[in-house]
């Protein structure tokens, strides 16, 4: 039998397990205990770990723990056992404990654990963080154009026009304010002040004079690039893998953002340029406040003082007649989960190390290079332009 390429075998295996149903309760409990035995056996990263590395066991562990449903966790466990080369239906704890005492078996488990972590990292966490803030910023569409687009199918609207409608829709819904800082959109402020002078008002009828304003951008919650097809109108294998991994966070969410749906208002918000970058980098996140619809604790993993106004509680603005969808609590929860996995495993910092090579190609002082990753990102269709310009990192 011809040997399959490791990536091909992994993707085929994930496709198979993602189509499987839920585990029965006894299988789930047994699989979970074995899962924790494996990740705990290889422990946290050593204290002398270089900043340019991340913890593979912690990446795997937290991806499971931040999964949002039992079915999503079952999908994760099936994929995990696929990589471990164990039949999840026949996994025996007693046999496993005996095997774990065998150094050769333990070495194989460690190798397979690292392969699974690399699969998650290469096909999901790295590309999503790399392209997280890459939303084009065309001029917001006129209100009449927005209303027409919202009434009709968007499948036949060009991407640039669709993003123009999205930006305009979000500004209307968000009252022309950044949903985090509450700064007013500078372009709209200038238009109103030129038109109305000292009588210019914001959307609530308050004087604009003296209010903070700055240029706002539309920011995707789940990155726009995730569902963008290639020149053959197909998804590259890397994006297919990313959507399958997304099932491990929220099993049936992918149909909500498939195709042009990823460019709808429920997957976007108005943010200042710096907050767009931080949010897209998964360094700013929204946690739902229990019992309060569309109200969030907004916090950051950035060092204290970088964003002095965080953490803060915000109730999001809603369109007056609800004809423009609010940012999806479900998608914000997934974004929050990804942010925590990146932070707790140190994968986020490691990715920043890799992406630094886009600004300074070559081998770093510690002998590492991210050039191979960058080539994969480009060929996988994740990067829209030649350079990834970062701010604040």
C-alpha positions in Angstrom: 0.0 0.0 0.0 1.3 3.4 -0.9 2.2 5.6 2.1 0.0 8.7 2.4 1.4 12.1 3.1 1.0 12.8 6.8 -1.1 16.0 6.2 -3.3 14.1 3.7 -3.8 11.3 6.2 -4.6 13.7 9.0 -7.1 15.7 6.9 -8.9 12.6 5.7 -9.1 11.2 9.2 -10.5 14.5 10.6 -13.1 14.5 7.8 -14.2 11.0 8.8 -14.5 11.7 12.5 -16.2 15.0 12.1 -19.0 13.3 10.3 -19.5 10.9 13.3 -22.3 11.3 15.8 -22.0 11.8 19.6 -20.2 9.4 21.8 -22.2 7.3 24.3 -21.8 8.4 27.9 -19.5 5.6 28.9 -17.3 6.1 25.8 -17.1 9.8 26.5 -16.1 9.4 30.1 -13.4 6.8 29.3 -12.0 8.7 26.4 -11.9 11.9 28.5 -9.9 10.2 31.3 -7.4 8.7 28.8 -7.1 12.1 27.1 -6.2 13.9 30.3 -3.8 11.1 31.2 -1.9 11.7 27.9 -1.7 15.5 28.0 -0.9 15.4 31.8 1.9 12.9 31.2 3.8 15.4 29.1 3.0 18.2 31.5 3.4 22.0 31.2 6.3 23.5 29.3 9.7 23.6 31.0 10.6 26.7 32.9 13.5 27.4 30.5 11.3 27.3 27.4 12.3 29.9 24.9 9.7 32.7 24.2 9.8 31.5 20.6 8.1 28.2 21.5 4.7 27.2 22.7 3.2 24.3 24.7 1.7 21.7 22.5 0.1 19.7 25.4 -1.5 23.0 26.6 -2.7 23.9 23.1 -4.4 20.5 22.8 -5.8 20.6 26.4 -7.3 24.1 26.2 -8.7 23.5 22.7 -10.7 20.7 24.3 -11.7 22.6 27.4 -12.8 25.7 25.5 -15.0 23.7 23.2 -18.5 25.0 23.5 -20.7 21.9 23.5 -20.6 18.2 24.3 -20.9 17.3 20.6 -18.0 19.6 19.8 -15.9 17.9 22.5 -16.9 14.5 21.2 -15.6 15.6 17.7 -12.4 16.8 19.3 -11.9 13.5 21.2 -12.5 11.5 18.0 -9.9 13.5 16.2 -7.5 13.2 19.1 -7.8 9.4 19.2 -7.4 9.3 15.4 -4.0 11.0 15.8 -3.1 8.8 18.7 -3.9 5.8 16.5 -6.3 4.4 19.1 -9.8 3.2 18.4 -11.9 5.4 20.6 -14.7 2.8 20.7 -12.3 0.1 22.1 -10.0 2.3 24.2 -9.2 0.4 27.4 -7.9 2.3 30.4 -6.2 -0.6 32.0 -4.4 -1.5 28.8 -3.5 2.2 28.3 -2.0 2.5 31.8 0.2 -0.6 31.2 1.3 0.7 27.8 2.2 4.1 29.2 4.9 2.5 31.3 6.5 1.3 28.1 9.0 4.0 27.0 8.6 3.2 23.3 4.8 3.5 23.5 5.2 6.7 25.5 7.5 8.1 22.9 5.0 7.3 20.1 2.2 8.9 22.1 4.3 12.0 22.6 5.1 12.2 18.9 1.4 11.8 17.9 0.4 14.4 20.5 2.8 16.8 18.9 1.5 16.0 15.5 -2.0 16.7 16.5 -1.0 20.0 18.1 0.9 21.0 15.0 -2.2 20.1 12.9 -4.3 22.4 15.0 -1.7 25.1 15.0 -0.8 25.0 11.3 -4.3 24.8 10.0 -6.3 26.9 12.5 -4.6 29.0 15.1 -1.7 30.3 12.9 -3.8 31.3 9.9 -6.7 32.8 11.9 -4.3 35.0 13.9 -2.3 35.9 10.8 -5.3 37.2 8.8 -7.5 38.2 11.7 -7.5 41.9 11.0 -7.3 41.8 7.2 -10.7 43.3 6.4 -10.6 45.7 3.4 -12.0 49.2 4.2 -13.9 50.4 1.2 -16.0 53.6 1.5 -19.2 52.8 3.4 -22.2 52.3 1.0 -25.0 54.8 0.9 -28.0 54.0 3.0 -30.2 53.2 0.0 -27.6 50.8 -1.3 -27.4 49.1 2.1 -31.2 48.7 2.4 -31.4 47.2 -1.1 -28.5 44.8 -0.3 -30.0 43.7 3.0 -33.3 42.9 1.2 -31.7 40.9 -1.6 -29.3 38.0 -2.0 -25.6 38.9 -1.6 -24.3 35.9 -3.5 -24.1 38.1 -6.7 -22.6 41.2 -5.1 -18.8 41.6 -5.7 -16.6 41.3 -2.6 -15.6 45.0 -2.5 -19.2 46.1 -2.8 -20.3 43.6 -0.2 -17.7 44.9 2.3 -18.8 48.4 1.5 -22.3 47.5 2.4 -21.0 45.7 5.5 -19.1 48.7 6.7 -22.0 51.0 6.2 -24.4 48.7 7.9 -22.2 48.3 10.9 -21.7 52.1 11.3 -25.5 52.6 11.2 -26.1 49.8 13.7 -23.3 50.9 16.0 -24.4 54.6 15.9 -21.1 55.5 14.1 -19.1 54.6 17.2 -16.4 52.1 18.1 -18.2 49.5 20.1 -15.3 49.4 22.6 -13.9 52.9 23.0 -17.2 54.7 22.0 -15.1 57.1 19.8 -17.3 58.6 17.1 -16.4 58.0 13.4 -14.1 60.8 12.3 -15.3 60.8 8.7 -18.9 61.1 9.7 -18.1 63.7 12.3 -16.4 65.8 9.7 -19.4 65.5 7.3 -21.9 66.6 10.0 -19.7 69.5 11.3 -19.2 70.8 7.7 -23.0 70.5 7.1 -24.3 71.7 10.5 -21.5 73.6 12.1 -21.8 74.1 15.9 -25.2 72.5 15.7 -23.8 69.1 14.6 -25.1 66.2 16.7 -24.3 62.5 17.2 -26.8 59.7 16.7 -28.3 60.3 20.2 -28.8 64.0 19.5 -25.9 65.2 21.7 -23.5 67.9 20.4 -20.5 66.5 18.5 -18.4 69.5 19.6 -15.9 68.2 22.2 -16.5 64.5 21.6 -13.6 62.2 20.8 -13.6 61.1 17.2 -11.3 58.9 15.0 -11.4 56.9 11.8 -13.3 53.6 12.3 -13.0 50.3 10.5 -15.2 47.3 10.1 -13.8 44.3 11.9 -14.8 40.7 11.2 -15.3 38.5 14.3 -14.4 35.3 12.5 -11.8 36.3 9.8 -13.1 37.0 6.3 -10.4 34.8 4.7 -11.7 31.6 6.4 -14.4 30.9 3.7 -12.8 32.7 0.7 -12.4 30.3 -2.2 -9.4 30.1 -4.5 -9.3 30.9 -8.3 -11.1 27.6 -9.0 -14.0 28.6 -6.7 -12.9 25.9 -4.2 -11.6 26.0 -0.7 -7.9 25.0 -0.3 -7.2 22.0 2.0 -5.9 24.3 4.7 -9.3 26.1 4.9 -11.2 22.9 4.8 -9.1 21.7 7.7 -9.7 25.0 9.5 -13.5 24.7 9.1 -13.3 21.1 10.4 -11.3 22.3 13.4 -13.9 25.0 14.0 -16.4 22.1 14.6 -14.3 21.3 17.7 -15.2 24.7 19.1 -18.8 24.8 18.0 -20.0 21.8 16.0 -22.6 23.3 13.6 -21.5 26.9 13.4 -19.8 26.7 10.0 -23.0 26.9 8.0 -23.7 30.3 9.6 -20.6 31.8 8.1 -20.2 29.9 4.8 -19.7 31.7 1.6 -20.8 35.3 1.6 -22.5 34.9 5.0 -19.1 35.6 6.6 -19.5 39.2 5.4 -22.9 39.9 7.1 -23.3 42.3 10.0 -23.7 39.5 12.6 -20.0 38.7 12.0 -18.7 42.3 12.2 -18.3 45.4 14.4 -17.1 49.0 14.1 -13.7 49.5 15.8 -10.9 52.0 15.8 -7.9 51.0 13.8 -5.8 50.0 16.8 -8.6 48.0 18.4 -9.3 46.3 15.1 -5.7 45.1 15.1 -5.8 43.9 18.7 -9.2 42.2 18.3 -8.1 40.6 15.0 -4.9 39.4 16.8 -7.1 37.8 19.5 -5.6 40.0 22.1 -8.9 41.7 22.9 -12.0 39.6 23.6 -15.7 39.8 24.6 -17.2 37.7 27.4 -21.0 37.7 27.6 -22.5 39.1 30.8 -25.0 36.5 32.1 -28.6 37.5 31.9 -28.0 40.6 29.9 -28.6 40.4 26.1 -25.8 41.8 23.9 -23.8 43.0 27.0 -20.2 42.0 27.4 -17.2 42.4 29.6 -14.5 43.4 27.1 -10.9 42.6 28.3 -7.4 42.1 26.9 -4.3 39.9 27.3 -2.1 42.9 26.4 0.2 44.2 29.2 -1.4 46.5 31.7 -1.6 50.1 30.6 -1.6 49.5 26.8 -5.4 49.8 26.7 -6.1 51.7 29.9 -9.9 51.7 29.5 -10.1 47.9 29.6 -11.7 45.9 31.1 -15.0 47.6 30.6 -18.6 46.5 30.3 -20.5 47.5 27.2 -24.0 47.0 26.0 -23.9 46.9 22.2 -26.1 49.3 20.1 -28.9 47.6 18.2 -30.5 48.8 15.0 -33.8 50.6 15.7 -36.0 48.2 13.9 -33.5 45.2 14.2 -33.2 45.1 10.3 -29.4 45.0 10.8 -28.3 42.0 12.9 -26.4 42.5 16.1 -22.9 41.0 16.5 -23.5 37.3 17.1 -23.0 36.2 20.7 -22.1 32.8 19.4 -19.3 34.0 17.2 -18.0 36.4 19.9 -17.9 33.3 22.2 -15.8 31.4 19.7 -13.5 34.4 19.2 -13.1 34.6 23.0 -12.3 30.8 23.2 -9.7 31.0 20.5 -8.1 34.0 22.3 -7.8 32.1 25.5 -6.3 29.0 23.9 -3.7 31.2 22.1 -2.8 33.0 25.4 -2.8 30.1 27.8 -0.6 27.9 25.5 1.7 30.7 24.5 0.9 29.9 20.9 -0.2 33.6 20.3 3.2 34.9 21.3 4.9 32.2 19.2 2.8 33.2 16.2 3.9 36.8 16.7 7.4 35.6 16.6 6.7 33.8 13.3 4.9 36.7 11.7 7.8 39.0 12.6 9.7 37.3 9.8 7.3 39.0 7.3 9.0 42.3 8.3 12.5 40.9 8.7 13.1 37.8 6.6 15.9 35.5 7.5 17.1 33.4 10.4 16.8 35.0 13.9 19.5 35.1 16.6 18.0 31.9 18.2 18.4 30.0 14.9 14.7 29.9 14.1 12.8 31.1 11.1 9.1 31.3 10.2 9.6 31.4 6.4 8.1 28.0 5.9 5.0 29.0 7.7 4.7 32.2 5.7 4.9 30.2 2.4 2.1 27.9 3.6 0.0 30.9 4.5 0.4 32.5 1.1 -0.2 29.3 -0.9 -3.2 28.5 1.4 -4.8 31.8 0.4 -4.8 33.2 3.9 -2.8 36.4 3.2 -4.4 39.0 0.9 -1.4 41.1 0.4 2.4 41.0 0.4 3.0 42.5 3.8 1.3 42.0 7.1 1.4 45.4 8.7 1.0 45.2 12.5 0.5 47.9 15.0 1.2 47.8 18.7 3.0 44.5 18.7 
